[in-house]
Amino acid sequence: MVTALLFEIYLFKALSLVALVLGLWAFIDAARRPAQNYQRENKRTKGFWMGLTGVAAVFCVFSFLAGGGAGFLQLIAACVSCVYLADVRPAVGGKGTPGYYNY
């Protein structure tokens, strides 16, 4: 029984660390991109994505420091970071053909 509980604790801690890395990566990347790239690619504003990814990163930091058991709120923060990294980051990255992601 103790082994199962220790496994659960370390699993939540590892998942919390993954969410923390994703949150910080998304926030730092959103801060590095010029505001004009967001408008050019018809994405939401830089301030919008900075706010969302910033709140997600802060929540992931607190969740990690608390032991990693934040549940669905940590999952929401990780989803926000993943949406930025999967959709917005490639579009505002400035590499490739302009407007490639605008179908």
Biopython code that builds the backbone (N, CA, C, O; Angstrom):
import numpy as np
from Bio.PDB.StructureBuilder import StructureBuilder

atoms = [
    (1, "MET", "N", (0.816, -1.195, 0.000)),
    (1, "MET", "CA", (0.000, 0.000, 0.000)),
    (1, "MET", "C", (0.865, 1.267, 0.000)),
    (1, "MET", "O", (0.567, 2.241, -0.692)),
    (2, "VAL", "N", (1.918, 1.231, 0.774)),
    (2, "VAL", "CA", (2.803, 2.385, 0.851)),
    (2, "VAL", "C", (3.469, 2.627, -0.500)),
    (2, "VAL", "O", (3.662, 3.774, -0.903)),
    (3, "THR", "N", (3.815, 1.558, -1.193)),
    (3, "THR", "CA", (4.446, 1.689, -2.503)),
    (3, "THR", "C", (3.511, 2.369, -3.492)),
    (3, "THR", "O", (3.943, 3.209, -4.281)),
    (4, "ALA", "N", (2.245, 2.013, -3.453)),
    (4, "ALA", "CA", (1.267, 2.627, -4.356)),
    (4, "ALA", "C", (1.107, 4.111, -4.058)),
    (4, "ALA", "O", (0.998, 4.921, -4.978)),
    (5, "LEU", "N", (1.092, 4.467, -2.795)),
    (5, "LEU", "CA", (0.962, 5.881, -2.432)),
    (5, "LEU", "C", (2.202, 6.675, -2.838)),
    (5, "LEU", "O", (2.090, 7.802, -3.320)),
    (6, "LEU", "N", (3.369, 6.092, -2.645)),
    (6, "LEU", "CA", (4.589, 6.770, -3.075)),
    (6, "LEU", "C", (4.626, 6.931, -4.590)),
    (6, "LEU", "O", (5.047, 7.970, -5.098)),
    (7, "PHE", "N", (4.186, 5.902, -5.309)),
    (7, "PHE", "CA", (4.122, 5.992, -6.766)),
    (7, "PHE", "C", (3.190, 7.121, -7.194)),
    (7, "PHE", "O", (3.507, 7.876, -8.114)),
    (8, "GLU", "N", (2.044, 7.237, -6.532)),
    (8, "GLU", "CA", (1.084, 8.294, -6.863)),
    (8, "GLU", "C", (1.666, 9.678, -6.586)),
    (8, "GLU", "O", (1.495, 10.599, -7.384)),
    (9, "ILE", "N", (2.343, 9.819, -5.473)),
    (9, "ILE", "CA", (2.944, 11.111, -5.127)),
    (9, "ILE", "C", (3.986, 11.517, -6.164)),
    (9, "ILE", "O", (3.995, 12.657, -6.629)),
    (10, "TYR", "N", (4.864, 10.583, -6.523)),
    (10, "TYR", "CA", (5.907, 10.901, -7.501)),
    (10, "TYR", "C", (5.332, 11.113, -8.894)),
    (10, "TYR", "O", (5.860, 11.920, -9.661)),
    (11, "LEU", "N", (4.269, 10.410, -9.232)),
    (11, "LEU", "CA", (3.620, 10.606, -10.525)),
    (11, "LEU", "C", (3.014, 12.004, -10.619)),
    (11, "LEU", "O", (3.190, 12.690, -11.625)),
    (12, "PHE", "N", (2.302, 12.427, -9.577)),
    (12, "PHE", "CA", (1.721, 13.771, -9.578)),
    (12, "PHE", "C", (2.808, 14.839, -9.597)),
    (12, "PHE", "O", (2.656, 15.872, -10.249)),
    (13, "LYS", "N", (3.894, 14.594, -8.889)),
    (13, "LYS", "CA", (5.003, 15.549, -8.886)),
    (13, "LYS", "C", (5.622, 15.658, -10.281)),
    (13, "LYS", "O", (5.955, 16.755, -10.729)),
    (14, "ALA", "N", (5.777, 14.521, -10.968)),
    (14, "ALA", "CA", (6.352, 14.535, -12.319)),
    (14, "ALA", "C", (5.418, 15.233, -13.304)),
    (14, "ALA", "O", (5.871, 16.025, -14.131)),
    (15, "LEU", "N", (4.127, 14.948, -13.223)),
    (15, "LEU", "CA", (3.167, 15.609, -14.112)),
    (15, "LEU", "C", (3.100, 17.105, -13.831)),
    (15, "LEU", "O", (2.927, 17.909, -14.747)),
    (16, "SER", "N", (3.236, 17.470, -12.575)),
    (16, "SER", "CA", (3.256, 18.881, -12.213)),
    (16, "SER", "C", (4.497, 19.567, -12.778)),
    (16, "SER", "O", (4.428, 20.718, -13.209)),
    (17, "LEU", "N", (5.612, 18.877, -12.778)),
    (17, "LEU", "CA", (6.838, 19.431, -13.352)),
    (17, "LEU", "C", (6.698, 19.615, -14.862)),
    (17, "LEU", "O", (7.152, 20.620, -15.408)),
    (18, "VAL", "N", (6.077, 18.658, -15.535)),
    (18, "VAL", "CA", (5.844, 18.782, -16.980)),
    (18, "VAL", "C", (4.952, 19.986, -17.270)),
    (18, "VAL", "O", (5.232, 20.760, -18.186)),
    (19, "ALA", "N", (3.883, 20.147, -16.496)),
    (19, "ALA", "CA", (2.993, 21.296, -16.683)),
    (19, "ALA", "C", (3.727, 22.605, -16.412)),
    (19, "ALA", "O", (3.496, 23.598, -17.102)),
    (20, "LEU", "N", (4.598, 22.614, -15.425)),
    (20, "LEU", "CA", (5.383, 23.808, -15.109)),
    (20, "LEU", "C", (6.308, 24.179, -16.262)),
    (20, "LEU", "O", (6.395, 25.350, -16.632)),
    (21, "VAL", "N", (6.991, 23.205, -16.828)),
    (21, "VAL", "CA", (7.893, 23.470, -17.952)),
    (21, "VAL", "C", (7.102, 23.991, -19.150)),
    (21, "VAL", "O", (7.522, 24.947, -19.802)),
    (22, "LEU", "N", (5.962, 23.370, -19.442)),
    (22, "LEU", "CA", (5.125, 23.839, -20.552)),
    (22, "LEU", "C", (4.643, 25.271, -20.320)),
    (22, "LEU", "O", (4.668, 26.094, -21.235)),
    (23, "GLY", "N", (4.206, 25.563, -19.100)),
    (23, "GLY", "CA", (3.713, 26.900, -18.784)),
    (23, "GLY", "C", (4.786, 27.967, -18.912)),
    (23, "GLY", "O", (4.543, 29.033, -19.477)),
    (24, "LEU", "N", (5.962, 27.685, -18.393)),
    (24, "LEU", "CA", (7.053, 28.658, -18.496)),
    (24, "LEU", "C", (7.523, 28.828, -19.931)),
    (24, "LEU", "O", (7.829, 29.942, -20.356)),
    (25, "TRP", "N", (7.584, 27.739, -20.678)),
    (25, "TRP", "CA", (7.984, 27.801, -22.083)),
    (25, "TRP", "C", (7.006, 28.655, -22.879)),
    (25, "TRP", "O", (7.421, 29.499, -23.674)),
    (26, "ALA", "N", (5.710, 28.441, -22.670)),
    (26, "ALA", "CA", (4.701, 29.213, -23.399)),
    (26, "ALA", "C", (4.770, 30.695, -23.024)),
    (26, "ALA", "O", (4.678, 31.557, -23.897)),
    (27, "PHE", "N", (4.931, 30.993, -21.745)),
    (27, "PHE", "CA", (4.976, 32.388, -21.313)),
    (27, "PHE", "C", (6.214, 33.105, -21.857)),
    (27, "PHE", "O", (6.116, 34.223, -22.361)),
    (28, "ILE", "N", (7.360, 32.468, -21.754)),
    (28, "ILE", "CA", (8.592, 33.089, -22.250)),
    (28, "ILE", "C", (8.532, 33.273, -23.760)),
    (28, "ILE", "O", (8.976, 34.296, -24.281)),
    (29, "ASP", "N", (7.985, 32.291, -24.464)),
    (29, "ASP", "CA", (7.882, 32.410, -25.913)),
    (29, "ASP", "C", (6.908, 33.522, -26.304)),
    (29, "ASP", "O", (7.168, 34.268, -27.248)),
    (30, "ALA", "N", (5.796, 33.637, -25.589)),
    (30, "ALA", "CA", (4.833, 34.705, -25.885)),
    (30, "ALA", "C", (5.449, 36.077, -25.631)),
    (30, "ALA", "O", (5.139, 37.034, -26.340)),
    (31, "ALA", "N", (6.307, 36.180, -24.642)),
    (31, "ALA", "CA", (6.953, 37.458, -24.344)),
    (31, "ALA", "C", (7.979, 37.837, -25.410)),
    (31, "ALA", "O", (8.204, 39.023, -25.655)),
    (32, "ARG", "N", (8.594, 36.860, -26.035)),
    (32, "ARG", "CA", (9.645, 37.125, -27.025)),
    (32, "ARG", "C", (9.110, 37.547, -28.379)),
    (32, "ARG", "O", (9.824, 38.211, -29.130)),
    (33, "ARG", "N", (7.892, 37.191, -28.716)),
    (33, "ARG", "CA", (7.347, 37.458, -30.053)),
    (33, "ARG", "C", (6.863, 38.904, -30.168)),
    (33, "ARG", "O", (6.273, 39.427, -29.223)),
    (34, "PRO", "N", (7.104, 39.559, -31.312)),
    (34, "PRO", "CA", (6.613, 40.929, -31.503)),
    (34, "PRO", "C", (5.085, 40.968, -31.596)),
    (34, "PRO", "O", (4.456, 40.031, -32.091)),
    (35, "ALA", "N", (4.510, 42.051, -31.119)),
    (35, "ALA", "CA", (3.050, 42.189, -31.124)),
    (35, "ALA", "C", (2.479, 42.224, -32.539)),
    (35, "ALA", "O", (1.341, 41.810, -32.756)),
    (36, "GLN", "N", (3.251, 42.709, -33.494)),
    (36, "GLN", "CA", (2.762, 42.786, -34.873)),
    (36, "GLN", "C", (2.537, 41.402, -35.472)),
    (36, "GLN", "O", (1.663, 41.233, -36.323)),
    (37, "ASN", "N", (3.308, 40.420, -35.042)),
    (37, "ASN", "CA", (3.134, 39.066, -35.578)),
    (37, "ASN", "C", (1.767, 38.496, -35.230)),
    (37, "ASN", "O", (1.173, 37.775, -36.032)),
    (38, "TYR", "N", (1.268, 38.810, -34.051)),
    (38, "TYR", "CA", (-0.048, 38.313, -33.640)),
    (38, "TYR", "C", (-1.135, 38.910, -34.531)),
    (38, "TYR", "O", (-2.047, 38.207, -34.965)),
    (39, "GLN", "N", (-1.031, 40.208, -34.798)),
    (39, "GLN", "CA", (-2.034, 40.867, -35.637)),
    (39, "GLN", "C", (-1.929, 40.410, -37.081)),
    (39, "GLN", "O", (-2.946, 40.211, -37.745)),
    (40, "ARG", "N", (-0.713, 40.243, -37.573)),
    (40, "ARG", "CA", (-0.521, 39.830, -38.957)),
    (40, "ARG", "C", (-1.104, 38.443, -39.219)),
    (40, "ARG", "O", (-1.609, 38.183, -40.311)),
    (41, "GLU", "N", (-1.042, 37.570, -38.251)),
    (41, "GLU", "CA", (-1.537, 36.201, -38.417)),
    (41, "GLU", "C", (-2.976, 36.029, -37.933)),
    (41, "GLU", "O", (-3.468, 34.905, -37.838)),
    (42, "ASN", "N", (-3.647, 37.130, -37.630)),
    (42, "ASN", "CA", (-5.045, 37.111, -37.178)),
    (42, "ASN", "C", (-5.250, 36.255, -35.932)),
    (42, "ASN", "O", (-6.229, 35.516, -35.829)),
    (43, "LYS", "N", (-4.327, 36.361, -34.998)),
    (43, "LYS", "CA", (-4.454, 35.703, -33.699)),
    (43, "LYS", "C", (-4.871, 36.758, -32.688)),
    (43, "LYS", "O", (-4.875, 37.950, -32.992)),
    (44, "ARG", "N", (-5.219, 36.324, -31.500)),
    (44, "ARG", "CA", (-5.531, 37.288, -30.448)),
    (44, "ARG", "C", (-4.292, 38.118, -30.135)),
    (44, "ARG", "O", (-3.190, 37.796, -30.580)),
    (45, "THR", "N", (-4.477, 39.181, -29.372)),
    (45, "THR", "CA", (-3.377, 40.113, -29.122)),
    (45, "THR", "C", (-2.288, 39.483, -28.250)),
    (45, "THR", "O", (-2.493, 38.464, -27.590)),
    (46, "LYS", "N", (-1.135, 40.128, -28.277)),
    (46, "LYS", "CA", (-0.023, 39.663, -27.456)),
    (46, "LYS", "C", (-0.382, 39.739, -25.976)),
    (46, "LYS", "O", (-0.044, 38.840, -25.206)),
    (47, "GLY", "N", (-1.064, 40.808, -25.578)),
    (47, "GLY", "CA", (-1.471, 40.951, -24.185)),
    (47, "GLY", "C", (-2.386, 39.833, -23.718)),
    (47, "GLY", "O", (-2.282, 39.369, -22.583)),
    (48, "PHE", "N", (-3.282, 39.402, -24.594)),
    (48, "PHE", "CA", (-4.186, 38.298, -24.270)),
    (48, "PHE", "C", (-3.393, 37.025, -23.992)),
    (48, "PHE", "O", (-3.619, 36.359, -22.982)),
    (49, "TRP", "N", (-2.462, 36.686, -24.887)),
    (49, "TRP", "CA", (-1.692, 35.455, -24.712)),
    (49, "TRP", "C", (-0.690, 35.572, -23.574)),
    (49, "TRP", "O", (-0.406, 34.584, -22.897)),
    (50, "MET", "N", (-0.149, 36.776, -23.352)),
    (50, "MET", "CA", (0.743, 36.967, -22.203)),
    (50, "MET", "C", (-0.025, 36.769, -20.896)),
    (50, "MET", "O", (0.477, 36.154, -19.956)),
    (51, "GLY", "N", (-1.243, 37.297, -20.851)),
    (51, "GLY", "CA", (-2.061, 37.131, -19.651)),
    (51, "GLY", "C", (-2.427, 35.681, -19.391)),
    (51, "GLY", "O", (-2.279, 35.186, -18.273)),
    (52, "LEU", "N", (-2.906, 35.002, -20.425)),
    (52, "LEU", "CA", (-3.310, 33.599, -20.257)),
    (52, "LEU", "C", (-2.129, 32.711, -19.880)),
    (52, "LEU", "O", (-2.206, 31.939, -18.924)),
    (53, "THR", "N", (-1.045, 32.822, -20.630)),
    (53, "THR", "CA", (0.099, 31.958, -20.337)),
    (53, "THR", "C", (0.778, 32.355, -19.029)),
    (53, "THR", "O", (1.353, 31.505, -18.348)),
    (54, "GLY", "N", (0.717, 33.637, -18.673)),
    (54, "GLY", "CA", (1.282, 34.073, -17.398)),
    (54, "GLY", "C", (0.529, 33.512, -16.211)),
    (54, "GLY", "O", (1.136, 33.031, -15.254)),
    (55, "VAL", "N", (-0.793, 33.573, -16.269)),
    (55, "VAL", "CA", (-1.609, 32.998, -15.194)),
    (55, "VAL", "C", (-1.397, 31.489, -15.126)),
    (55, "VAL", "O", (-1.299, 30.921, -14.038)),
    (56, "ALA", "N", (-1.328, 30.846, -16.282)),
    (56, "ALA", "CA", (-1.095, 29.398, -16.308)),
    (56, "ALA", "C", (0.263, 29.056, -15.705)),
    (56, "ALA", "O", (0.379, 28.094, -14.947)),
    (57, "ALA", "N", (1.289, 29.835, -16.036)),
    (57, "ALA", "CA", (2.629, 29.566, -15.503)),
    (57, "ALA", "C", (2.674, 29.780, -13.992)),
    (57, "ALA", "O", (3.263, 28.977, -13.269)),
    (58, "VAL", "N", (2.059, 30.851, -13.517)),
    (58, "VAL", "CA", (2.040, 31.117, -12.073)),
    (58, "VAL", "C", (1.300, 30.007, -11.341)),
    (58, "VAL", "O", (1.747, 29.541, -10.293)),
    (59, "PHE", "N", (0.177, 29.588, -11.890)),
    (59, "PHE", "CA", (-0.568, 28.514, -11.245)),
    (59, "PHE", "C", (0.236, 27.217, -11.232)),
    (59, "PHE", "O", (0.209, 26.482, -10.245)),
    (60, "CYS", "N", (0.948, 26.932, -12.316)),
    (60, "CYS", "CA", (1.772, 25.717, -12.366)),
    (60, "CYS", "C", (2.924, 25.787, -11.370)),
    (60, "CYS", "O", (3.284, 24.773, -10.772)),
    (61, "VAL", "N", (3.504, 26.965, -11.185)),
    (61, "VAL", "CA", (4.579, 27.119, -10.195)),
    (61, "VAL", "C", (4.045, 26.834, -8.797)),
    (61, "VAL", "O", (4.651, 26.068, -8.048)),
    (62, "PHE", "N", (2.914, 27.444, -8.439)),
    (62, "PHE", "CA", (2.344, 27.220, -7.110)),
    (62, "PHE", "C", (1.912, 25.775, -6.921)),
    (62, "PHE", "O", (2.070, 25.213, -5.837)),
    (63, "SER", "N", (1.378, 25.182, -7.952)),
    (63, "SER", "CA", (0.957, 23.790, -7.869)),
    (63, "SER", "C", (2.156, 22.868, -7.671)),
    (63, "SER", "O", (2.093, 21.918, -6.890)),
    (64, "PHE", "N", (3.239, 23.148, -8.374)),
    (64, "PHE", "CA", (4.443, 22.327, -8.221)),
    (64, "PHE", "C", (5.015, 22.467, -6.817)),
    (64, "PHE", "O", (5.415, 21.477, -6.206)),
    (65, "LEU", "N", (5.055, 23.682, -6.311)),
    (65, "LEU", "CA", (5.592, 23.901, -4.970)),
    (65, "LEU", "C", (4.707, 23.295, -3.890)),
    (65, "LEU", "O", (5.189, 22.962, -2.808)),
    (66, "ALA", "N", (3.412, 23.148, -4.175)),
    (66, "ALA", "CA", (2.486, 22.577, -3.204)),
    (66, "ALA", "C", (2.468, 21.053, -3.238)),
    (66, "ALA", "O", (1.809, 20.433, -2.404)),
    (67, "GLY", "N", (3.161, 20.448, -4.163)),
    (67, "GLY", "CA", (3.210, 18.998, -4.185)),
    (67, "GLY", "C", (2.604, 18.367, -5.413)),
    (67, "GLY", "O", (2.673, 17.148, -5.573)),
    (68, "GLY", "N", (2.013, 19.155, -6.286)),
    (68, "GLY", "CA", (1.538, 18.627, -7.550)),
    (68, "GLY", "C", (0.155, 18.033, -7.550)),
    (68, "GLY", "O", (-0.175, 17.284, -8.470)),
    (69, "GLY", "N", (-0.660, 18.321, -6.581)),
    (69, "GLY", "CA", (-1.988, 17.731, -6.548)),
    (69, "GLY", "C", (-3.096, 18.717, -6.813)),
    (69, "GLY", "O", (-4.111, 18.687, -6.117)),
    (70, "ALA", "N", (-2.948, 19.588, -7.786)),
    (70, "ALA", "CA", (-3.942, 20.632, -8.033)),
    (70, "ALA", "C", (-5.105, 20.157, -8.889)),
    (70, "ALA", "O", (-6.100, 20.871, -9.012)),
    (71, "GLY", "N", (-5.010, 18.992, -9.476)),
    (71, "GLY", "CA", (-6.127, 18.407, -10.198)),
    (71, "GLY", "C", (-6.491, 19.108, -11.485)),
    (71, "GLY", "O", (-5.636, 19.398, -12.321)),
    (72, "PHE", "N", (-7.795, 19.380, -11.632)),
    (72, "PHE", "CA", (-8.291, 19.886, -12.912)),
    (72, "PHE", "C", (-7.814, 21.301, -13.213)),
    (72, "PHE", "O", (-7.714, 21.658, -14.387)),
    (73, "LEU", "N", (-7.517, 22.117, -12.217)),
    (73, "LEU", "CA", (-7.030, 23.471, -12.486)),
    (73, "LEU", "C", (-5.635, 23.437, -13.110)),
    (73, "LEU", "O", (-5.316, 24.250, -13.977)),
    (74, "GLN", "N", (-4.826, 22.510, -12.672)),
    (74, "GLN", "CA", (-3.510, 22.351, -13.280)),
    (74, "GLN", "C", (-3.651, 21.818, -14.700)),
    (74, "GLN", "O", (-2.873, 22.188, -15.580)),
    (75, "LEU", "N", (-4.622, 20.967, -14.928)),
    (75, "LEU", "CA", (-4.885, 20.460, -16.273)),
    (75, "LEU", "C", (-5.328, 21.593, -17.198)),
    (75, "LEU", "O", (-4.915, 21.636, -18.357)),
    (76, "ILE", "N", (-6.155, 22.503, -16.706)),
    (76, "ILE", "CA", (-6.586, 23.658, -17.504)),
    (76, "ILE", "C", (-5.383, 24.537, -17.848)),
    (76, "ILE", "O", (-5.256, 25.002, -18.981)),
    (77, "ALA", "N", (-4.508, 24.764, -16.876)),
    (77, "ALA", "CA", (-3.312, 25.579, -17.129)),
    (77, "ALA", "C", (-2.410, 24.921, -18.169)),
    (77, "ALA", "O", (-1.856, 25.605, -19.030)),
    (78, "ALA", "N", (-2.260, 23.613, -18.096)),
    (78, "ALA", "CA", (-1.443, 22.906, -19.090)),
    (78, "ALA", "C", (-2.092, 22.969, -20.466)),
    (78, "ALA", "O", (-1.392, 23.074, -21.473)),
    (79, "CYS", "N", (-3.416, 22.907, -20.523)),
    (79, "CYS", "CA", (-4.116, 22.990, -21.811)),
    (79, "CYS", "C", (-3.941, 24.367, -22.447)),
    (79, "CYS", "O", (-3.753, 24.467, -23.660)),
    (80, "VAL", "N", (-3.999, 25.418, -21.652)),
    (80, "VAL", "CA", (-3.778, 26.772, -22.174)),
    (80, "VAL", "C", (-2.376, 26.876, -22.770)),
    (80, "VAL", "O", (-2.197, 27.420, -23.860)),
    (81, "SER", "N", (-1.400, 26.360, -22.060)),
    (81, "SER", "CA", (-0.023, 26.397, -22.563)),
    (81, "SER", "C", (0.123, 25.585, -23.841)),
    (81, "SER", "O", (0.807, 26.008, -24.773)),
    (82, "CYS", "N", (-0.511, 24.431, -23.889)),
    (82, "CYS", "CA", (-0.420, 23.580, -25.084)),
    (82, "CYS", "C", (-1.118, 24.214, -26.280)),
    (82, "CYS", "O", (-0.643, 24.083, -27.408)),
    (83, "VAL", "N", (-2.233, 24.895, -26.055)),
    (83, "VAL", "CA", (-2.915, 25.579, -27.161)),
    (83, "VAL", "C", (-2.017, 26.664, -27.728)),
    (83, "VAL", "O", (-1.913, 26.814, -28.946)),
    (84, "TYR", "N", (-1.368, 27.422, -26.854)),
    (84, "TYR", "CA", (-0.446, 28.447, -27.350)),
    (84, "TYR", "C", (0.690, 27.810, -28.144)),
    (84, "TYR", "O", (1.006, 28.257, -29.247)),
    (85, "LEU", "N", (1.299, 26.774, -27.588)),
    (85, "LEU", "CA", (2.463, 26.166, -28.236)),
    (85, "LEU", "C", (2.110, 25.457, -29.537)),
    (85, "LEU", "O", (2.932, 25.410, -30.453)),
    (86, "ALA", "N", (0.910, 24.908, -29.635)),
    (86, "ALA", "CA", (0.535, 24.149, -30.830)),
    (86, "ALA", "C", (-0.071, 25.014, -31.925)),
    (86, "ALA", "O", (0.093, 24.714, -33.108)),
    (87, "ASP", "N", (-0.766, 26.080, -31.554)),
    (87, "ASP", "CA", (-1.480, 26.874, -32.559)),
    (87, "ASP", "C", (-0.848, 28.242, -32.796)),
    (87, "ASP", "O", (-0.558, 28.600, -33.938)),
    (88, "VAL", "N", (-0.637, 28.996, -31.747)),
    (88, "VAL", "CA", (-0.205, 30.381, -31.888)),
    (88, "VAL", "C", (1.291, 30.470, -32.178)),
    (88, "VAL", "O", (1.703, 31.239, -33.047)),
    (89, "ARG", "N", (2.092, 29.713, -31.480)),
    (89, "ARG", "CA", (3.545, 29.800, -31.639)),
    (89, "ARG", "C", (4.007, 29.554, -33.073)),
    (89, "ARG", "O", (4.818, 30.331, -33.578)),
    (90, "PRO", "N", (3.529, 28.507, -33.756)),
    (90, "PRO", "CA", (3.974, 28.333, -35.148)),
    (90, "PRO", "C", (3.540, 29.476, -36.060)),
    (90, "PRO", "O", (4.256, 29.831, -36.996)),
    (91, "ALA", "N", (2.373, 30.051, -35.790)),
    (91, "ALA", "CA", (1.867, 31.118, -36.652)),
    (91, "ALA", "C", (2.643, 32.416, -36.469)),
    (91, "ALA", "O", (2.937, 33.101, -37.448)),
    (92, "VAL", "N", (2.974, 32.759, -35.239)),
    (92, "VAL", "CA", (3.654, 34.031, -34.987)),
    (92, "VAL", "C", (5.165, 33.877, -34.950)),
    (92, "VAL", "O", (5.877, 34.837, -34.654)),
    (93, "GLY", "N", (5.660, 32.696, -35.242)),
    (93, "GLY", "CA", (7.088, 32.424, -35.170)),
    (93, "GLY", "C", (7.918, 33.189, -36.175)),
    (93, "GLY", "O", (9.099, 33.441, -35.936)),
    (94, "GLY", "N", (7.322, 33.564, -37.297)),
    (94, "GLY", "CA", (8.052, 34.330, -38.283)),
    (94, "GLY", "C", (8.878, 33.503, -39.230)),
    (94, "GLY", "O", (9.624, 34.061, -40.035)),
    (95, "LYS", "N", (8.773, 32.200, -39.166)),
    (95, "LYS", "CA", (9.529, 31.345, -40.076)),
    (95, "LYS", "C", (8.590, 30.795, -41.129)),
    (95, "LYS", "O", (7.405, 30.584, -40.871)),
    (96, "GLY", "N", (9.110, 30.569, -42.288)),
    (96, "GLY", "CA", (8.291, 30.010, -43.361)),
    (96, "GLY", "C", (7.547, 31.093, -44.110)),
    (96, "GLY", "O", (7.863, 32.277, -43.988)),
    (97, "THR", "N", (6.574, 30.691, -44.873)),
    (97, "THR", "CA", (5.797, 31.608, -45.691)),
    (97, "THR", "C", (4.819, 32.386, -44.822)),
    (97, "THR", "O", (4.120, 31.777, -44.012)),
    (98, "PRO", "N", (4.741, 33.711, -44.959)),
    (98, "PRO", "CA", (3.749, 34.465, -44.190)),
    (98, "PRO", "C", (2.346, 34.007, -44.540)),
    (98, "PRO", "O", (2.003, 33.838, -45.710)),
    (99, "GLY", "N", (1.556, 33.814, -43.523)),
    (99, "GLY", "CA", (0.172, 33.410, -43.746)),
    (99, "GLY", "C", (-0.010, 31.930, -43.999)),
    (99, "GLY", "O", (-1.089, 31.510, -44.417)),
    (100, "TYR", "N", (1.009, 31.127, -43.758)),
    (100, "TYR", "CA", (0.918, 29.698, -44.030)),
    (100, "TYR", "C", (-0.174, 29.043, -43.200)),
    (100, "TYR", "O", (-0.864, 28.147, -43.686)),
    (101, "TYR", "N", (-0.340, 29.476, -41.958)),
    (101, "TYR", "CA", (-1.310, 28.849, -41.076)),
    (101, "TYR", "C", (-2.709, 29.438, -41.221)),
    (101, "TYR", "O", (-3.630, 28.990, -40.538)),
    (102, "ASN", "N", (-2.888, 30.414, -42.077)),
    (102, "ASN", "CA", (-4.218, 30.974, -42.333)),
    (102, "ASN", "C", (-4.827, 30.237, -43.512)),
    (102, "ASN", "O", (-4.554, 30.577, -44.663)),
    (103, "TYR", "N", (-5.631, 29.251, -43.244)),
    (103, "TYR", "CA", (-6.198, 28.431, -44.308)),
    (103, "TYR", "C", (-7.314, 29.141, -45.014)),
    (103, "TYR", "O", (-7.906, 28.592, -45.942)),
]
sb = StructureBuilder()
sb.init_structure("model")
sb.init_model(0)
sb.init_chain("A")
sb.init_seg("    ")
for serial, (resi, resn, name, xyz) in enumerate(atoms, 1):
    if name == "N":
        sb.init_residue(resn, " ", resi, " ")
    sb.init_atom(name, np.array(xyz, "f"), 0.0, 1.0, " ", f" {name:<3s}", serial, name[0])
structure = sb.get_structure()
